[in-house]
Amino acid sequence: MPGLKLVERLNKMGVDTLKIVGKKLEISKTATRKADIIEALSHKINYHLADIVRMCTKWERLCLREATYNGGKVPVFQFYGKYGVQCPSPVASYNTYHKPAMSEVSPFPLLVHSDGYSSAVCVLEELIPKLKQILSKPEEVTCKTIKQIPAELKQGEDKSGHPILVHSGQTSIFDELTLMLSLVQAGKLRVTDKSKRPTDATVRLVDQSLIEPDFQLIDDDLESWETPPGAVRAHAWPVLLQQCGWCKAKGSHLELTPKGRGVLKAMDADQIKQGLTRFGDNDLFDELNRITHIKGQTGKGKRCLSKPSLRKNPILNAMTHWPVNQWIAFDDAYRTILANGHGFSVCRANPWHLYFGEPGYGSLGNEEVGDSLERQYLRALVMEPLATLGLVDIAYTTPHDQWPEFGDLWGVDDMSFCSRYDGLIYIRLNDLGAFCLELTDIYQAKATETKSLFKILPTLELALMQHRNLNALDRVRLEQYAVPQSDYVWTLNKKHLLEKLESGTTIQQVRKFLCAYGDNEIPATVETFLNDLERRAGAVKTSKEAILIKIRDKETAALIAHDRVARKYCYLAGSQHVVVPKQHEKPFRKALKTMGYILPQ
């Protein structure tokens, strides 16, 4: 209702309410009819607005300030995000049969109205100039920072604290992403046909291959019958590779896309930034699905859920308001998102079909859940994909018995946590995150020392240095280009390398690998071997799709192949066949008809 006038606003209110508020404002007792009351209230508001504003509560005055200096309205979620309390309601309904105490009556509803389109509180437009003379401009949104992360999280005086662990992924993201893409190139990452999420075997493989270990979420006091939290980053990587456009599912395996092959060839922060943009727009996967205790998400409850991109993009935009390289509490991170006008909603409608335990009694539609779903979703988004991509650092503890949301709902008594992300306590936007969110123009990655893995022998063998054990990343690197011959010797195998060249690897990549991890220069015999492979790889090239046509006799075949028009679209193949490129099929048919022949469909 933009531009609602004062008289119009008062007319929309009930006469009982107007009488009670009128008594609070001490209007004339002779005004008994609604029209007279409205006239008296209008006069009071126009000439004594400052006194009326002082009668409002602290939060009502803050709401008036925010709306006055924010184009006439303030979204309720934005007010909550900035001040941590619910936005005052513009609705007042007082009953003369149950008269409230005068201390409980506020004139605030006379000055504002509800914007039904965006759930905002709007101040009456004609009052804005006067309110600006009365109320000062509200303070800017600030986010409280944490100087020191505590060593443990206390849960009551009689309980021992849970240790708080810190994860920072930006130092290993490039090596870890290279490792994951290499696993895809080797055909080792499998996904399910329906959900495209990783199989259990793939999660175990990724977990073993992570450079930084997965989050430590197991509680020592976990009962044997309780479900463990499960993997986080080990599950996230095969999903992220698809969301960021670096891989796609082909059958039960992941395969590299052209963008993924480009990342594998030239890894830098710009590739992460571009992948983050595609991640924000991807609707194939929903992070809420990872909160498995909330049932009904893949059934009827899916209808009420908003698109993931409509949640992820507002959150990513709002993260630009987080301080860089400073710890903030999760609650402050969430409220900063709202306070800067980036509200998001997990559901488009009442979540009747989302539930805990049993759909009847445990339905979230039966309870006043507030913003608990949004808070749970933000936990999942930050702790799984964003921390895995190295954009944020997190401080966390085990999720058991935390219950930051939903702890008092029906059906949760037998659960020790709502989601595996319940232990997320602090968040820090790091330098890589700031670059990917375009807060900075340059990202300077910390230099990593490249260690020599092997000596390159003239016999095409790679002898491991000091007979040391290989870590997961080094083994995968070797497997891309060499075949193990013994515990300490690998060999450059022609068949193996030809298969890699066939899937898109270049000889230049092989040389770069040998130079980066070899302890000596590439021997002449190895260079000759690589040059020969390069010539063989380029000797045969695929051409365009074509049609092979059999002709009745060799004389007719020669006649067609040498015709002035038809010869432009075909090639003689042997004595009784011609080959026609697929894109030339139509003109070739036309040329045949001109010669008096036809090609059956």
Residue pairs with C-beta under 8 A, 6 or more apart in sequence:
1 113
1 114
1 115
1 116
1 122
2 115
2 122
2 125
3 125
4 113
4 122
4 124
4 125
5 124
5 125
5 126
6 42
6 45
6 46
6 124
6 126
6 127
7 38
7 42
9 110
9 113
9 124
10 18
10 38
10 41
10 42
10 110
11 34
11 38
12 113
13 92
13 109
13 110
14 93
15 34
15 37
16 94
16 95
16 96
17 92
17 93
17 94
17 109
18 34
18 37
18 38
18 41
19 37
19 96
20 94
20 96
20 99
20 100
20 105
21 41
21 92
21 94
21 105
21 106
21 107
21 109
21 110
22 31
22 37
22 40
22 41
23 102
23 105
24 55
24 102
24 105
24 106
24 107
25 41
25 44
25 52
25 55
25 107
27 37
27 40
27 41
27 44
28 40
30 36
31 37
31 39
31 40
41 110
44 52
45 52
45 110
45 111
45 127
49 127
49 130
49 131
49 134
50 134
52 107
52 110
52 111
53 61
53 64
53 111
53 131
53 134
53 135
55 106
55 107
56 64
56 106
56 107
56 108
57 88
57 106
57 108
59 83
59 85
59 87
59 88
60 88
60 106
60 108
61 135
62 79
62 83
62 138
63 74
63 79
63 87
63 88
63 108
63 112
63 121
64 108
64 111
64 112
64 123
64 131
64 135
65 135
65 136
65 137
65 138
66 74
66 78
66 79
66 82
66 138
67 73
67 74
67 112
67 121
67 122
67 123
68 123
68 128
68 131
68 132
68 135
69 132
69 137
69 138
72 122
72 123
72 125
72 128
73 115
73 118
73 120
73 121
73 122
73 123
74 87
74 120
74 121
75 118
75 119
75 120
75 341
75 343
76 86
76 87
76 119
76 120
76 121
77 119
77 338
77 343
77 371
78 338
78 339
78 340
78 341
78 343
79 87
79 121
80 86
80 87
80 335
80 338
80 371
81 141
81 334
81 335
81 336
81 337
81 338
81 339
81 340
81 343
82 141
82 335
82 338
82 339
84 335
87 121
88 108
88 121
89 109
90 108
90 109
90 112
90 113
90 114
90 121
90 122
91 109
91 114
92 106
92 108
92 109
94 100
94 105
111 123
111 124
111 127
112 121
112 122
112 123
112 124
113 121
113 122
113 124
114 120
114 121
114 122
115 121
115 122
123 131
141 321
141 336
141 339
141 340
143 321
143 322
143 323
143 328
143 332
143 333
143 336
144 328
144 329
144 332
145 323
145 326
145 327
145 328
146 326
146 327
146 328
146 329
146 426
147 327
149 164
149 166
149 327
149 395
149 426
150 164
151 161
151 163
151 164
152 161
152 162
152 163
152 164
152 397
153 161
153 162
153 163
153 164
153 397
153 425
154 161
155 161
155 162
155 401
162 219
162 397
162 398
162 423
163 397
164 395
164 396
164 397
164 425
164 426
165 215
165 216
165 395
165 396
165 397
166 393
166 394
166 395
167 212
167 215
167 387
167 393
167 394
167 395
167 396
168 390
168 393
168 430
169 176
169 212
169 387
169 388
169 389
169 390
169 393
170 390
170 391
170 393
170 430
170 431
170 432
170 433
171 390
171 446
172 211
172 212
172 390
173 272
173 389
173 390
173 432
174 267
174 268
174 445
175 211
175 448
175 473
176 210
176 211
176 212
176 237
176 473
177 263
177 267
177 272
178 264
178 267
178 473
179 209
179 211
179 472
179 473
179 476
180 189
180 206
180 209
180 237
180 238
180 241
181 241
181 246
181 247
181 256
181 260
181 263
181 264
182 264
182 476
182 477
182 479
182 480
183 189
183 205
183 206
183 209
183 476
184 241
184 247
184 254
184 255
184 256
184 260
185 256
185 264
185 480
185 503
185 504
185 505
186 476
186 479
186 480
187 253
187 255
188 202
188 205
189 198
189 202
189 205
189 206
189 238
189 241
189 247
189 253
189 254
190 198
190 199
190 201
190 202
190 252
190 253
190 254
191 197
191 198
191 199
191 202
191 238
191 249
191 252
191 253
191 254
192 198
192 199
192 252
193 251
193 252
196 239
196 242
196 249
196 284
196 285
197 235
197 238
197 239
197 285
198 206
198 235
198 237
198 238
198 239
199 252
202 238
203 231
203 234
203 235
203 238
204 234
206 231
206 234
206 235
206 237
206 238
207 214
207 231
207 234
208 472
209 472
209 473
209 476
210 233
210 234
210 472
211 472
211 473
212 233
214 231
214 232
214 233
214 234
215 232
215 233
215 383
215 396
216 398
217 228
217 229
217 230
217 232
217 398
217 399
217 420
217 423
218 228
218 229
218 398
219 398
219 400
219 416
221 400
222 228
222 400
222 416
223 416
226 416
229 398
229 399
229 417
229 420
230 420
232 383
232 384
232 388
232 420
232 421
233 384
233 387
233 388
235 290
235 384
236 384
236 385
236 388
237 388
238 247
238 254
239 285
239 385
240 279
240 385
240 388
240 389
241 247
241 254
241 260
242 248
242 249
242 254
242 282
242 284
242 285
243 278
243 279
243 282
243 284
243 285
243 385
244 275
244 276
244 278
244 279
245 257
245 259
245 260
245 275
245 278
246 256
246 257
246 259
246 260
246 263
246 275
247 254
247 255
247 256
247 257
247 260
248 254
248 255
248 257
249 255
256 264
256 504
259 274
259 275
261 504
262 271
263 271
263 275
265 506
265 509
268 445
269 432
269 435
269 436
269 443
269 445
272 389
272 390
272 391
272 432
272 436
273 435
273 436
273 438
275 389
276 316
276 389
276 391
276 436
276 437
279 312
279 385
279 389
280 309
280 312
280 313
280 316
281 309
281 313
282 308
282 309
283 307
283 308
283 309
285 308
286 297
286 305
286 308
287 308
287 377
287 380
287 381
287 384
287 385
288 294
288 297
288 305
288 308
288 346
288 373
288 376
288 377
288 380
289 297
289 298
290 380
290 384
290 419
290 420
291 376
291 377
291 380
291 418
291 419
291 421
292 419
293 356
293 412
293 415
293 417
293 418
293 419
294 354
294 355
294 356
294 364
294 376
294 418
295 301
295 354
295 355
295 356
295 357
295 359
295 362
296 353
296 354
296 355
296 359
297 305
297 354
299 353
300 353
301 351
301 353
301 354
301 355
303 349
303 353
304 347
304 348
304 349
304 350
304 351
304 352
304 353
304 354
305 346
305 347
305 348
306 344
306 345
306 346
306 347
306 348
310 344
310 345
311 344
311 345
311 346
311 377
311 381
312 381
314 337
314 342
314 343
314 344
315 337
315 342
315 344
315 378
315 381
316 437
317 342
318 336
318 337
318 340
318 342
319 337
319 429
319 433
319 437
320 437
320 438
320 439
321 336
321 337
321 340
322 328
322 333
322 336
322 427
322 429
323 429
324 429
324 430
324 431
324 433
324 434
324 439
324 440
325 428
325 429
325 430
325 431
326 428
327 395
327 426
327 427
327 428
328 336
328 426
328 427
328 428
329 425
329 426
329 427
330 378
330 379
330 382
330 404
330 424
330 425
330 426
330 427
333 378
333 382
333 427
334 374
334 375
334 378
337 343
337 344
337 378
344 374
345 374
346 373
346 374
346 377
347 354
347 373
350 365
351 363
351 364
351 365
351 369
351 373
352 363
352 364
352 365
353 359
353 363
353 365
354 363
354 364
354 365
354 373
355 362
355 363
355 364
355 411
356 362
356 364
356 406
356 409
356 410
356 411
356 412
356 415
357 410
357 411
357 412
358 411
361 410
361 411
362 409
362 410
362 411
364 373
364 409
366 410
367 409
367 410
369 406
369 409
372 405
372 406
375 404
375 405
376 405
376 406
376 418
376 419
376 421
379 404
379 419
379 421
379 422
379 424
380 419
380 421
382 392
382 394
382 421
382 424
382 427
383 394
383 396
383 421
383 424
384 421
386 392
386 433
387 393
387 394
390 430
390 432
390 433
391 429
391 430
391 432
391 433
391 436
391 437
392 427
392 428
392 429
392 430
392 433
393 427
393 428
393 430
394 424
394 426
394 427
394 428
395 425
395 426
395 427
395 428
396 423
396 424
396 425
397 423
397 425
398 423
399 416
399 417
399 418
399 419
399 420
399 421
399 422
399 423
400 416
400 417
400 423
401 416
401 417
402 417
402 422
402 423
403 412
403 417
403 418
403 422
404 418
404 422
405 418
406 412
406 418
407 418
412 418
429 437
431 440
431 443
431 444
432 443
432 445
434 440
434 443
435 441
435 442
435 443
450 516
450 517
451 517
452 465
452 517
452 518
452 519
453 462
453 464
453 465
453 470
453 474
453 477
453 478
453 517
453 518
454 462
454 463
454 464
454 465
454 478
454 490
454 517
454 518
454 519
455 462
455 463
455 465
455 518
455 519
455 520
456 462
456 514
456 518
456 519
456 520
456 521
456 522
456 523
456 526
457 463
457 523
458 523
458 524
458 525
458 526
459 525
460 491
460 492
460 525
460 526
460 529
461 485
461 489
461 490
461 491
461 492
462 478
462 482
462 489
462 490
462 491
462 492
462 518
463 488
463 489
464 470
464 488
464 489
464 490
465 519
467 487
467 488
470 478
474 517
477 513
477 517
478 484
478 490
480 500
480 505
480 513
481 492
481 496
481 497
481 500
481 505
481 510
481 513
481 514
482 490
482 491
482 492
482 493
482 496
483 490
483 491
483 493
483 496
484 490
485 491
492 526
492 529
494 529
494 533
497 505
497 510
497 533
498 533
498 536
498 537
501 507
501 533
501 537
507 530
507 533
507 534
507 537
510 530
511 522
511 530
514 522
514 526
515 522
522 530
544 581
544 582
544 583
545 581
545 582
546 579
546 580
546 581
546 582
547 579
547 580
547 581
547 582
547 585
548 573
548 577
548 578
548 579
549 570
549 577
549 578
549 579
549 580
549 599
550 576
550 577
551 557
551 560
551 576
551 577
551 578
552 576
553 576
554 575
554 576
556 597
557 572
557 575
557 576
557 577
557 578
558 572
559 595
560 566
560 567
560 570
560 578
560 592
560 595
560 597
561 567
561 570
561 571
561 572
561 578
563 591
563 595
565 591
565 594
566 588
566 591
566 592
566 595
568 584
568 587
568 591
569 580
569 581
569 584
569 587
569 588
569 591
570 578
570 579
570 580
570 584
570 588
571 578
571 579
572 578
573 579
580 588
588 599
589 598
589 599
592 598
592 599
